[in-house]
Amino acid sequence: MTKNKANLLLFVVAIFWGFGTCMMKLATSAELSTGLLNGIRGFIFALLSLLFFGKRIIKMTKKEFKLALIAGFINTCGFIIQTIGITSTTPAKCGFITGTYIVFIPVFVFFVYHQKIQLNHLISIVVAIIGMAILTGIYREQNHFNRGDLLSLISAMFYALSIAYLGNTAKDIDFSIVAFMLGITLMIGGGLWWIVVDKADIGQIHIKDALISVLYLSIVTSFLCQSIQIFAQKYTKAVIAGLILMLEGFFALVFSILLGYDVLSYDLVVGGIIMMIAFVLAEISLKRKKKNASYQEMIAT
């Protein structure tokens, strides 16, 4: 697969993830607790992975199990923390703040993997952050940084670590094995959270909304999108993957407006344009470098 095709797949993932943020809000509004939502989500994720990739998964080695387990733990922490946070903020703000993981990716890549970040990537990151800040209106004084926003920021750190990890340490593992372990750890982590922390009464759940949101988050956001993400990250750079996936915040705002969680404003148009400019800046620079860079430089992350 070429880098451009991998980036296109990640762009599609960002769209589905954006809608998934609204589905998370729907799930919590349906009185579906954090632990139960993620436990069910992980179970369906793991089950589908086993059904589609069973022959590959049963060949898992101890090394692959260990590396995939770490990836799953990181991912589970991000999911649970984000789910808790979205209960006290809007999908748009959650999408933006979570999207700031692009800021943390270069930090993890530099300090953990000792890899330098290209200047054009850093510029694109700054432009993208400015665009998202305008897009959501989070820069306005009346938009206070509350508990949900803080938890969204913490989840962003875990997502950044996950992207950096998948783009480096776990990139040589079969994507199906990683996907399966992401589901298993999310199922166990969510289940334990539900039993120990939530202790929620399932009788209060609004079945229809809960079912719609759980099925979408499990099948589309988790199984389909994360399998694609893991696969596509083998063919592109971690920072570029982060820039593309950060568009989740843009699509989260669009879907949030369509579903009535947020109101359309000029900030959406201006911020969205700036975000697209940030992405184009990164891509143009890479295409120019491609003519002169060696193959090893092009595939390095």
Secondary structure, DSSP 8 states (H G I E B T S, - for coil): --HHHHHHHHHHHHHHHHHHHHHHHHHHHTT--HHHHHHHHHHHHHHHHHHHHHHHHTT--HHHHHHHHHHHHHHHHHHHHHHHHHTTS-HHHHHHHHHTHHHHHHHHHHHHH-----HHHHHHHHHHHHHHHHHHTTTSTTS---HHHHHHHHHHHHHHHHHHHHHTTTTTS-HHHHHHHHHHHHHHHHHHHIIIII---GGG--HHHHHHHHHIIIIIIIIIHHHHHHHHTTSS-HHHHHHHHTTHHHHHHHHHHHTTSS---HHHHHHHHHHHHHHHHHHHHHHHHHTTS-HHHHH--
